[in-house]
Amino acid sequence: MTFLLNCAMGIAIGSGAILPGISSGVFCVIFGIYEKLIESILNFFKTPKRNFKFLFPIVIGAFIGVFIFSNILKFFLLTFPIQTKSIFIGLILGSIPSLFKEANKNSDFRLHYLLYTLIAFIIGILSVFLESNFSNNLGNQNFSYTYMFLSGFLMSVGVVVPGVSSTVILMLMGVYNNYLSSISSLYFPTLISMGIGLILGSIIFMKLTNFLLKHFYVQTFYTIIGFTLGSIIVLLPNVGFDLSGLICIICVISGILFFNMFKA
C-alpha cells in the first residue's frame, strides 16, 4: 500500500514538472514529504536501503506523471478546468494549517515571520504575470545543447522550490515548446542535455534548501508557505456568482476535505 501511495504522489510530482503554473515542489509540500525527499536524495548513501525504498516508487511515479498521466491531467484541465483547478486549490488550502503547524513546531509564532510569507507570495503572483506574458509568444526554435543544458539547470529551481513554476522559467528561456515536443517525441539529445542540467541544478538547490531548513527553519518554511499560496493565483478559475461559481466552491471544499482525509 505504501508503495502505491508513494507512486501516486510521484505521478502528481511529475505532472508538476510539465503542467503550466503547477509546481512539483508544491505537491511535495502538500503531501508532507518535502523535507524527507530532500534528505533522502542528499543523504542517499548513508542509509541506501531505506532511502531507495522511499524514493523508488516516487521516481517511478514521477516518470509516469511526466510521460503518460500529464496528458490525462491536461485533458481534465481543458475539459473540466473549473472543477480541476478548484480541487487543486482546495488541496493547497487544506495543507496550509498543517504547514503553519510544521513551521512553528520548534519555536513560538512571531508576527514578523509573516513578512517572509508575504514576499514569497508577491513573487508567486509576479511569476503568474510573467507566464501569461510569455506563453503567447513562444514557438519551436533551434537551440544549442549547451543552452538546453542551462535551461534544465535553471528549471531545477522550479522543481525544488515550492510555488515557483518550472514552466515559467522555461518560457522565460524560450524553450518551453521545445521541451514539450521533445518529451512527446522522445527526442533524447534535447532530453539528455536538459536532464543533466536538471539533475545538477536540483542537487545544488536541494543542498541550498537543506542548509536553509537546518539553519533558518522557521524563515524558510514561512517562505515556502508564501510560494505555496502564490501558486493558487494561477489556478483561480474565472467564474462569477452563478452555477459555475457554486461548482467552484464545492470542488474547493472537496479538495480540502480530501486532503484532510489523506492526512488522517
VMD Tcl script that draws the C-alpha trace (Angstrom):
set ca {
  {0.00 0.00 0.00}
  {2.84 2.38 0.86}
  {4.45 1.65 -2.50}
  {1.27 2.53 -4.40}
  {0.72 5.65 -2.30}
  {4.29 6.90 -2.93}
  {3.89 6.07 -6.62}
  {0.67 8.12 -6.75}
  {2.44 11.05 -5.10}
  {5.25 10.68 -7.64}
  {2.74 10.91 -10.51}
  {1.47 14.24 -9.15}
  {5.03 15.49 -8.61}
  {5.97 14.50 -12.17}
  {2.93 16.25 -13.63}
  {4.00 19.42 -11.81}
  {7.16 19.49 -13.95}
  {5.17 19.76 -17.17}
  {1.84 21.49 -16.47}
  {1.87 25.31 -16.69}
  {1.61 27.10 -13.36}
  {1.84 23.98 -11.19}
  {5.00 23.37 -9.18}
  {6.39 19.94 -8.34}
  {7.57 21.37 -5.02}
  {4.03 22.39 -4.08}
  {2.87 18.78 -4.43}
  {5.78 17.67 -2.22}
  {4.70 20.21 0.41}
  {1.03 19.24 0.12}
  {1.88 15.56 0.63}
  {4.14 16.39 3.59}
  {7.26 14.77 2.09}
  {9.25 17.86 1.05}
  {11.91 17.72 3.77}
  {12.10 13.93 3.76}
  {12.52 13.88 -0.02}
  {15.43 16.32 0.10}
  {17.09 14.46 2.97}
  {16.68 11.09 1.24}
  {18.24 12.33 -2.01}
  {21.14 14.24 -0.46}
  {21.96 11.51 2.09}
  {21.11 8.55 -0.10}
  {24.31 6.58 0.57}
  {24.10 6.95 4.36}
  {21.10 4.61 4.51}
  {20.75 3.44 0.88}
  {18.27 0.62 1.53}
  {15.79 2.80 3.40}
  {16.17 5.74 1.03}
  {15.82 3.53 -2.05}
  {12.62 2.01 -0.63}
  {11.20 5.52 -0.16}
  {12.46 7.12 -3.39}
  {11.99 4.31 -5.92}
  {8.16 4.40 -6.16}
  {8.21 8.22 -6.19}
  {10.70 8.27 -9.07}
  {8.69 5.65 -10.99}
  {5.52 7.67 -10.41}
  {7.25 10.89 -11.50}
  {8.24 9.35 -14.85}
  {4.68 8.11 -15.31}
  {3.38 11.57 -14.43}
  {5.64 13.27 -16.97}
  {5.22 10.90 -19.90}
  {1.70 9.50 -19.51}
  {-0.57 10.97 -16.86}
  {0.34 14.58 -17.63}
  {-1.77 14.15 -20.78}
  {-4.68 12.90 -18.66}
  {-4.35 15.86 -16.32}
  {-4.15 18.15 -19.34}
  {-7.41 16.59 -20.57}
  {-9.14 17.36 -17.26}
  {-7.69 20.87 -17.19}
  {-9.01 21.50 -20.72}
  {-12.33 19.65 -20.39}
  {-13.19 20.41 -16.76}
  {-10.98 23.44 -15.98}
  {-13.15 24.88 -13.19}
  {-13.52 21.60 -11.31}
  {-9.89 20.51 -11.73}
  {-8.35 23.85 -10.76}
  {-10.75 24.23 -7.84}
  {-9.82 20.81 -6.45}
  {-6.13 21.76 -6.70}
  {-6.91 25.00 -4.83}
  {-8.72 23.00 -2.16}
  {-5.76 20.66 -1.75}
  {-3.41 23.62 -1.32}
  {-5.70 25.45 1.12}
  {-6.18 22.24 3.08}
  {-2.43 21.91 3.50}
  {-1.86 25.45 4.85}
  {-2.84 24.85 8.53}
  {-0.52 21.86 8.76}
  {2.27 23.90 7.13}
  {1.94 26.64 9.75}
  {1.91 23.97 12.46}
  {5.05 22.44 10.99}
  {6.75 25.85 10.72}
  {6.16 26.59 14.42}
  {6.89 23.13 15.80}
  {10.22 24.19 17.33}
  {9.52 27.87 18.16}
  {6.75 30.28 19.02}
  {5.00 32.31 16.35}
  {6.43 35.77 15.66}
  {4.46 38.33 13.66}
  {7.45 39.33 11.52}
  {7.64 35.75 10.17}
  {4.65 36.63 8.01}
  {6.89 39.08 6.13}
  {8.69 36.12 4.55}
  {5.32 34.68 3.52}
  {4.21 38.00 2.04}
  {7.39 38.50 -0.01}
  {7.24 34.94 -1.37}
  {3.53 35.36 -2.12}
  {4.22 38.54 -4.14}
  {6.98 36.75 -6.08}
  {4.49 33.96 -6.82}
  {1.96 36.48 -8.17}
  {4.62 38.13 -10.34}
  {5.52 34.74 -11.82}
  {1.87 34.39 -12.93}
  {2.08 37.64 -14.91}
  {5.41 36.56 -16.39}
  {3.90 33.29 -17.53}
  {0.85 34.94 -19.11}
  {3.06 37.44 -20.96}
  {5.44 34.86 -22.36}
  {3.14 31.90 -23.03}
  {1.56 33.53 -26.09}
  {4.85 34.36 -27.75}
  {6.56 31.01 -27.95}
  {7.37 28.84 -30.94}
  {9.70 25.96 -31.59}
  {13.22 27.18 -32.25}
  {16.61 25.56 -32.64}
  {18.82 25.89 -29.56}
  {22.28 24.55 -28.84}
  {22.58 21.64 -26.41}
  {24.60 23.92 -24.12}
  {21.64 26.32 -23.96}
  {19.25 23.42 -23.29}
  {21.58 22.26 -20.51}
  {21.43 25.77 -18.99}
  {17.62 25.74 -19.33}
  {17.44 22.42 -17.50}
  {19.74 23.76 -14.78}
  {17.52 26.82 -14.21}
  {14.39 24.67 -14.48}
  {15.57 22.86 -11.35}
  {14.72 25.98 -9.32}
  {11.06 25.44 -10.18}
  {11.33 21.73 -9.37}
  {12.96 22.24 -5.96}
  {11.35 25.48 -4.71}
  {7.62 25.07 -3.95}
  {5.38 27.52 -5.80}
  {8.00 28.52 -8.38}
  {6.71 27.06 -11.65}
  {9.38 25.46 -13.81}
  {7.26 26.25 -16.86}
  {7.65 29.98 -16.14}
  {11.43 29.56 -16.19}
  {11.34 27.56 -19.44}
  {9.07 30.18 -21.01}
  {11.48 32.93 -19.98}
  {14.26 30.91 -21.61}
  {12.09 30.46 -24.71}
  {12.36 26.65 -24.73}
  {9.01 25.52 -23.28}
  {7.59 24.33 -26.62}
  {10.86 22.57 -27.44}
  {10.67 20.89 -24.04}
  {7.12 19.65 -24.63}
  {7.79 18.44 -28.18}
  {10.97 16.65 -27.05}
  {9.01 14.78 -24.38}
  {6.15 13.84 -26.71}
  {8.53 12.64 -29.44}
  {11.17 11.25 -27.03}
  {13.90 13.31 -28.71}
  {16.76 12.14 -26.50}
  {19.52 14.63 -27.49}
  {17.46 17.50 -26.06}
  {16.08 15.45 -23.14}
  {19.54 14.25 -22.10}
  {21.14 17.71 -22.22}
  {18.25 19.22 -20.24}
  {18.17 16.23 -17.90}
  {21.84 16.59 -17.00}
  {21.34 20.28 -16.25}
  {18.19 19.49 -14.25}
  {19.91 16.84 -12.11}
  {22.95 19.04 -11.44}
  {20.80 22.07 -10.60}
  {18.47 20.05 -8.40}
  {21.37 18.76 -6.31}
  {22.79 22.27 -5.87}
  {19.45 23.89 -4.98}
  {18.49 20.98 -2.73}
  {21.73 21.46 -0.80}
  {20.94 25.17 -0.51}
  {17.38 24.48 0.63}
  {18.57 21.83 3.08}
  {21.08 24.32 4.53}
  {18.37 26.96 4.92}
  {16.00 24.48 6.59}
  {18.70 23.46 9.07}
  {19.87 26.98 9.96}
  {16.81 29.16 9.22}
  {14.00 26.64 9.54}
  {11.13 28.95 10.51}
  {12.02 31.67 7.99}
  {12.46 29.13 5.19}
  {9.18 27.37 5.96}
  {7.22 30.63 6.08}
  {8.76 31.48 2.70}
  {7.65 28.09 1.36}
  {4.12 28.82 2.63}
  {4.16 32.12 0.71}
  {5.22 30.44 -2.53}
  {2.57 27.75 -2.00}
  {-0.17 30.36 -1.50}
  {1.09 32.24 -4.56}
  {0.55 29.16 -6.70}
  {-3.20 29.45 -6.00}
  {-3.38 32.64 -8.08}
  {-2.51 30.86 -11.32}
  {-5.22 28.27 -10.62}
  {-8.08 30.67 -9.87}
  {-10.88 29.99 -12.38}
  {-12.68 32.90 -13.99}
  {-16.15 32.46 -12.51}
  {-18.87 34.69 -11.12}
  {-21.73 34.34 -8.64}
  {-23.56 31.72 -10.69}
  {-23.70 27.95 -11.12}
  {-20.03 27.86 -12.18}
  {-19.09 29.75 -9.02}
  {-21.08 27.28 -6.89}
  {-19.36 24.33 -8.59}
  {-16.01 26.02 -7.93}
  {-16.80 26.38 -4.20}
  {-18.00 22.78 -3.93}
  {-14.81 21.49 -5.60}
  {-12.60 23.65 -3.37}
  {-14.34 22.26 -0.28}
  {-14.00 18.74 -1.71}
  {-10.27 19.31 -2.19}
  {-9.90 20.50 1.41}
  {-11.87 17.51 2.75}
  {-9.91 15.08 0.58}
  {-6.61 16.47 1.86}
  {-7.75 16.13 5.48}
  {-8.85 12.54 4.80}
  {-5.46 11.87 3.18}
  {-3.60 13.35 6.16}
  {-5.71 11.32 8.55}
}
mol new
graphics top color blue
foreach p $ca { graphics top sphere $p radius 0.5 }
foreach p [lrange $ca 0 end-1] q [lrange $ca 1 end] { graphics top cylinder $p $q radius 0.2 }
display resetview
